[in-house]
Amino acid sequence: MDRGTNVPIADLRRLDVASAARQLGGYLSRYRQSVLRISQEKMTERLSARVEAAGRERGVSASTYRKMEAGDPTVNFTYWLAALQEFGTLEEVIRAAEPAAEAFHAMVTAVPGYEESRP
């Protein structure tokens, strides 16, 4: 099972986007409360600093942060990347996606005529 959830790891691949967002929102809330022991306002400031450092003009608003903890799947992907960076897991998430990207690339490049169709 995945730590902090009741979802077996094998089942995580079958999660839909809304369920995955709720899982991440729960992780974010528990991390803020149990590990950092800070307010939503302080966490919003921390994520905002990360987002602004990444080149966005504005950080995370208080209402957006509340949506994140509630697991709203419509929250901008940049904010979730900042949260993963805050968790210290951003690199692991990127590495976890790499095999799928490599497999997709291998599948596409195996299509007859692929090389000829490239610009």
Summary of the structure (lengths in Angstrom):
residues: 119
radius of gyration: 17.6
end to end distance: 45.3
largest distance: 56.6
contacts: 282
relative contact order: 0.10
helix: 69%
strand: 0%
